[in-house]
Amino acid sequence: MIRAKILGAGSIGNHLAHGARERGWAVTMCDIDPAALARTRDDIYPARYGQFDEAIRLCDPEAVVGEVFDVVIIGTPPDSHVPLALAEMAAQPPRVILIEKPLCEPDLEPCRRLAAAAAEAGVRVLVGYNHRLTEHTCLAAKWLAEYSIGEITTLRAMTREHWGGIFGAHPWLAGPADTYLGFTSRGGGALAEHSHAINIWQYFAELAGLGRISEVMAMLDEVEAQGAAYDRVAQLSVRTDKGLVGTIVQDVVTQPAQKWMRLEGSEGYLEWQVSIDANHDLVRLVRHGAEPLEKRVAKTRPDDFRGEIAHIEEVVKDPSLPSPLDLETGIDTMKVIVAALESSRQGRLVRIDD
Ligand SMILES: NC(=O)c1ccc[n+]([C@@H]2O[C@H](COP(=O)([O-])OP(=O)(O)OC[C@H]3O[C@@H](n4cnc5c(N)ncnc54)[C@H](O)[C@@H]3O)[C@@H](O)[C@H]2O)c1
């Protein structure tokens, strides 16, 4: 049985605890805030999944110091991710650490420290861009490999979602200033919080053999309001080292949300969408002049995390398994975040050097 420790009994901590329990893992959830542990037991878990699962151990992190786990999941605010991961590796290194997205605050120094420590400790670090492992993404990847849409001419992705939904899931927060979400510098704001779009863009560019993002030109709408300072709209033009040009847009103002990606080819296109309605994701592959392929994949919110949890289990069993969530891919997304901030603030194109 896989033994997992989840740091952070908040929104994502509960999603991943539920996903792990569905697969029979032994789950310990730790939070430095006793109110978060009480909310998990009394509110979040029962509201989402019917009732609290008494097999889940809830405790302060200090209560499990020295215990060995197969998997540690870090589901705390972004600016705490790397210090917590480094502490886990220094104390009782697990086989796998899953760090939630974004990997950290917009800074590449923590990324370097983390990569060095993970290599030295021999710990497999994954980053929680769960959309890479949902059923409709796997289908889109399969169709891209099986059918030709000609020469890929551009790639567009967006995660545009009003963050009222996030605050709805956190009724104990009064607003953005109460949490990292209200601060770009802490890994909040549209650019970091909604970096699923950057990440899925990178994933499909990689699957299509079109390289890694090497140039970024960005315009951000940065606002200061009620004690918070965050980017509410982030628009990026990017180019890969193989010459593919595309756009990525993320915001915290659009409602209803648009989580969408389209790979344009000279002979057709591949379209991918999260939550086409409340119960479905969508994949569409069109070859001009031929019958389109389209699938609406039925899903619930727990499905967003099932592929991710199943994948972690495989990596625990076989640490040499290639992973679309590898640390390197999470760092690649941080490089684009950092470059976009610099580009927007300095009003110039920024190159990403490896
Ligand atoms: N992949 C997804 O779809 C998804 C969804 C939601 C959140 N997230 C990510 O998960 C992370 C957390 O977001 P959230 O919405 O769950 O936040 P949250 O505020 O609901 O929960 C975070 C919890 O971490 C706790 N915490 C802080 N420092 C800690 C420490 N040192 N040890 C233990 N617990 C600590 C806090 O007390 C809080 O209860 C963010 O990086 C966010 O972007 C990802």
The ligand as an SDF file (V2000), in Angstrom:
LIG
                    3D

 44 48  0  0  0  0  0  0  0  0999 V2000
   -3.9730   21.5340  -10.1620 N   0  0  0  0  0  0  0  0  0  0  0  0
   -5.0690   22.1910   -9.8470 C   0  0  0  0  0  0  0  0  0  0  0  0
   -6.0840   22.1100  -10.5130 O   0  0  0  0  0  0  0  0  0  0  0  0
   -5.0780   23.0330   -8.5940 C   0  0  0  0  0  0  0  0  0  0  0  0
   -6.3010   23.3660   -7.9820 C   0  0  0  0  0  0  0  0  0  0  0  0
   -6.2590   24.1460   -6.8180 C   0  0  0  0  0  0  0  0  0  0  0  0
   -5.0460   24.5750   -6.2990 C   0  0  0  0  0  0  0  0  0  0  0  0
   -3.8890   24.2370   -6.9340 N   0  0  0  0  0  0  0  0  0  0  0  0
   -2.5780   24.7070   -6.3890 C   0  0  0  0  0  0  0  0  0  0  0  0
   -2.4000   24.1440   -5.0970 O   0  0  0  0  0  0  0  0  0  0  0  0
   -1.7070   25.0600   -4.2500 C   0  0  0  0  0  0  0  0  0  0  0  0
   -2.5590   25.3390   -3.0170 C   0  0  0  0  0  0  0  0  0  0  0  0
   -3.7910   25.9190   -3.4240 O   0  0  0  0  0  0  0  0  0  0  0  0
   -5.1200   25.7190   -2.5520 P   0  0  0  0  0  0  0  0  0  0  0  0
   -6.2060   26.3480   -3.3300 O   0  0  0  0  0  0  0  0  0  0  0  0
   -5.2590   24.3130   -2.1190 O   0  0  0  0  0  0  0  0  0  0  0  0
   -4.7440   26.6450   -1.2830 O   0  0  0  0  0  0  0  0  0  0  0  0
   -5.4870   26.6430    0.1410 P   0  0  0  0  0  0  0  0  0  0  0  0
   -5.2480   27.9970    0.6970 O   0  0  0  0  0  0  0  0  0  0  0  0
   -6.8600   26.1080    0.0170 O   0  0  0  0  0  0  0  0  0  0  0  0
   -4.6660   25.5680    0.9910 O   0  0  0  0  0  0  0  0  0  0  0  0
   -3.3130   25.6930    1.2860 C   0  0  0  0  0  0  0  0  0  0  0  0
   -3.0870   25.1630    2.6950 C   0  0  0  0  0  0  0  0  0  0  0  0
   -1.6790   25.0400    2.9420 O   0  0  0  0  0  0  0  0  0  0  0  0
   -1.4980   25.2580    4.3350 C   0  0  0  0  0  0  0  0  0  0  0  0
   -0.0810   25.4760    4.5900 N   0  0  0  0  0  0  0  0  0  0  0  0
    0.6500   26.6020    4.3850 C   0  0  0  0  0  0  0  0  0  0  0  0
    1.9270   26.3760    4.7170 N   0  0  0  0  0  0  0  0  0  0  0  0
    2.0150   25.0930    5.1590 C   0  0  0  0  0  0  0  0  0  0  0  0
    3.0860   24.2890    5.6370 C   0  0  0  0  0  0  0  0  0  0  0  0
    4.3150   24.7730    5.7490 N   0  0  0  0  0  0  0  0  0  0  0  0
    2.8260   22.9980    5.9690 N   0  0  0  0  0  0  0  0  0  0  0  0
    1.5580   22.5200    5.8700 C   0  0  0  0  0  0  0  0  0  0  0  0
    0.5000   23.2440    5.4310 N   0  0  0  0  0  0  0  0  0  0  0  0
    0.7390   24.5160    5.0850 C   0  0  0  0  0  0  0  0  0  0  0  0
   -2.4050   26.4300    4.6410 C   0  0  0  0  0  0  0  0  0  0  0  0
   -2.6720   26.5250    6.0200 O   0  0  0  0  0  0  0  0  0  0  0  0
   -3.6370   26.0670    3.8050 C   0  0  0  0  0  0  0  0  0  0  0  0
   -4.5940   25.3700    4.5830 O   0  0  0  0  0  0  0  0  0  0  0  0
   -1.4200   26.2920   -5.1090 C   0  0  0  0  0  0  0  0  0  0  0  0
   -0.1430   26.1860   -5.6520 O   0  0  0  0  0  0  0  0  0  0  0  0
   -2.4960   26.1980   -6.1950 C   0  0  0  0  0  0  0  0  0  0  0  0
   -2.1410   26.8520   -7.4090 O   0  0  0  0  0  0  0  0  0  0  0  0
   -3.8890   23.4640   -8.0370 C   0  0  0  0  0  0  0  0  0  0  0  0
  1  2  1  0
  2  3  2  0
  2  4  1  0
  4  5  1  0
  4 44  2  0
  5  6  2  0
  6  7  1  0
  7  8  2  0
  8  9  1  0
  8 44  1  0
  9 10  1  0
  9 42  1  0
 10 11  1  0
 11 12  1  0
 11 40  1  0
 12 13  1  0
 13 14  1  0
 14 15  2  0
 14 16  1  0
 14 17  1  0
 17 18  1  0
 18 19  2  0
 18 20  1  0
 18 21  1  0
 21 22  1  0
 22 23  1  0
 23 24  1  0
 23 38  1  0
 24 25  1  0
 25 26  1  0
 25 36  1  0
 26 27  1  0
 26 35  1  0
 27 28  2  0
 28 29  1  0
 29 30  1  0
 29 35  2  0
 30 31  1  0
 30 32  2  0
 32 33  1  0
 33 34  2  0
 34 35  1  0
 36 37  1  0
 36 38  1  0
 38 39  1  0
 40 41  1  0
 40 42  1  0
 42 43  1  0
M  CHG  2   8   1  16  -1
M  END
$$$$
